[in-house]
Amino acid sequence: MPDLSTALAGVKLDNPLVLASGIRGNNAQLLIRAAKEGAGAVTSKSCSLQAREGHANPTAIAAPTYMLNAIGLSNPGVEAEIEEIREAVKKAGVPVIASVFAGSAEDFAAVAARIAVAKPAIIELDISCPNVHKEGEMFSSSADWAVGVTKAIKQKVRSIPLFVKLAPNVPDIGAIAKACQTAGADGITAINTMPAMWIDVRAKRAVLANQYGGLSGPALLPVALRCVHSVRKACPSIPIIGGGGVTSGEDAARMLMAGANAVSIGSAVWYRQNAFGEIRQELAGFMKEEGFHKLPEIRLEG
Ligand SMILES: Cc1cc2nc3c(=O)[nH]c(=O)nc-3n(C[C@H](O)[C@H](O)[C@H](O)COP(=O)(O)O)c2cc1C
């Protein structure tokens, strides 16, 4: 049997499949469920200092090849989230990654410092959600902003590895990843959703109440592969959680070939009955057929 184990900044995973943030990760039970289904690590829904309601309905649509959502980062606030993370850390049996977001570098540092008390294995900074800021205003759209947030958190939280989650809709994602690494990021998560829109021609209006949303699912995979490959070229040694549109073992292998150390699974949980168990099995089958014994052997050479 091929060895599917991997490591992210010293955190060991039995297999490389990581539940993506916001996907069935709203509470401890759902994180534990993903772990039981075979995830190698699980990421919680992004939380902020204060509770947040999110956008009006409809907030999501699903088509055979893509999903579009503008949930608007609804969450119960960090104090309630601490309890969920504590419970998941105790019971999931796999590393728990806590995702946080905020509107300023100071608030990012404050929310990260609070969530750290729940002792997640990794803290992930969601600086790339397309649904909360005006266009082009994500922290991840500017290397300077991304560096400011990363530095502010690293000054406050030293004991837990920090992964910065980047957006695909930037001219040079590799340069932003490199800037984050220089500022102290221990890893990169790539990618978040891609800003998009769908229109109901008969109703003559945008389908989502927010008009714009984030594209995920199979249609995102080629974009995500290019982004992960660019981050790997810019940062040859940084741990990368690569994801976006992965729905099969071969897709996971593509992501590992592009340079990822672990592979996030998001929308696939709606496309497949038992996404983690099945994708893990397919990846192992692919490796066996192709004569790969360990994950690092899969990576493309150039
Ligand atoms: C309904 C929904 C909610 C999401 N919420 C978050 C979130 O709170 N924080 C975050 O960093 N990403 C969030 N994402 C983005 C996913 O974590 C992932 O980066 C994206 O969906 C691409 O991966 P996929 O194609 O495998 O779904 C969300 C995605 C979806 C579909």
The ligand as an SDF file (V2000), in Angstrom:
LIG
                    3D

 31 33  0  0  0  0  0  0  0  0999 V2000
  -20.3710   27.3100    0.9470 C   0  0  0  0  0  0  0  0  0  0  0  0
  -18.9160   27.6760    1.0460 C   0  0  0  0  0  0  0  0  0  0  0  0
  -18.4560   28.3730    2.1720 C   0  0  0  0  0  0  0  0  0  0  0  0
  -17.1010   28.7080    2.2790 C   0  0  0  0  0  0  0  0  0  0  0  0
  -16.6640   29.3760    3.3890 N   0  0  0  0  0  0  0  0  0  0  0  0
  -15.3330   29.6540    3.5370 C   0  0  0  0  0  0  0  0  0  0  0  0
  -14.8360   30.2690    4.7140 C   0  0  0  0  0  0  0  0  0  0  0  0
  -15.5700   30.5540    5.6740 O   0  0  0  0  0  0  0  0  0  0  0  0
  -13.4910   30.5300    4.7800 N   0  0  0  0  0  0  0  0  0  0  0  0
  -12.6150   30.2060    3.7760 C   0  0  0  0  0  0  0  0  0  0  0  0
  -11.4130   30.4470    3.9000 O   0  0  0  0  0  0  0  0  0  0  0  0
  -13.0740   29.6130    2.6450 N   0  0  0  0  0  0  0  0  0  0  0  0
  -14.3980   29.3260    2.5040 C   0  0  0  0  0  0  0  0  0  0  0  0
  -14.8450   28.7040    1.3730 N   0  0  0  0  0  0  0  0  0  0  0  0
  -13.8700   28.3660    0.3040 C   0  0  0  0  0  0  0  0  0  0  0  0
  -13.3990   26.9230    0.4150 C   0  0  0  0  0  0  0  0  0  0  0  0
  -12.7040   26.6970    1.6240 O   0  0  0  0  0  0  0  0  0  0  0  0
  -12.4760   26.5550   -0.7690 C   0  0  0  0  0  0  0  0  0  0  0  0
  -11.3220   27.3600   -0.6960 O   0  0  0  0  0  0  0  0  0  0  0  0
  -13.1620   26.7730   -2.1200 C   0  0  0  0  0  0  0  0  0  0  0  0
  -14.5100   26.3290   -2.0610 O   0  0  0  0  0  0  0  0  0  0  0  0
  -12.4550   26.0550   -3.2720 C   0  0  0  0  0  0  0  0  0  0  0  0
  -12.3820   24.6680   -3.0430 O   0  0  0  0  0  0  0  0  0  0  0  0
  -13.4550   23.5970   -3.6180 P   0  0  0  0  0  0  0  0  0  0  0  0
  -13.5980   23.8350   -5.0800 O   0  0  0  0  0  0  0  0  0  0  0  0
  -12.8470   22.2670   -3.2630 O   0  0  0  0  0  0  0  0  0  0  0  0
  -14.7480   23.8630   -2.8930 O   0  0  0  0  0  0  0  0  0  0  0  0
  -16.1890   28.3540    1.2400 C   0  0  0  0  0  0  0  0  0  0  0  0
  -16.6630   27.6570    0.1150 C   0  0  0  0  0  0  0  0  0  0  0  0
  -18.0010   27.3160    0.0100 C   0  0  0  0  0  0  0  0  0  0  0  0
  -18.4610   26.5620   -1.2080 C   0  0  0  0  0  0  0  0  0  0  0  0
  1  2  1  0
  2  3  1  0
  2 30  2  0
  3  4  2  0
  4  5  1  0
  4 28  1  0
  5  6  2  0
  6  7  1  0
  6 13  1  0
  7  8  2  0
  7  9  1  0
  9 10  1  0
 10 11  2  0
 10 12  1  0
 12 13  2  0
 13 14  1  0
 14 15  1  0
 14 28  1  0
 15 16  1  0
 16 17  1  0
 16 18  1  0
 18 19  1  0
 18 20  1  0
 20 21  1  0
 20 22  1  0
 22 23  1  0
 23 24  1  0
 24 25  2  0
 24 26  1  0
 24 27  1  0
 28 29  2  0
 29 30  1  0
 30 31  1  0
M  END
$$$$
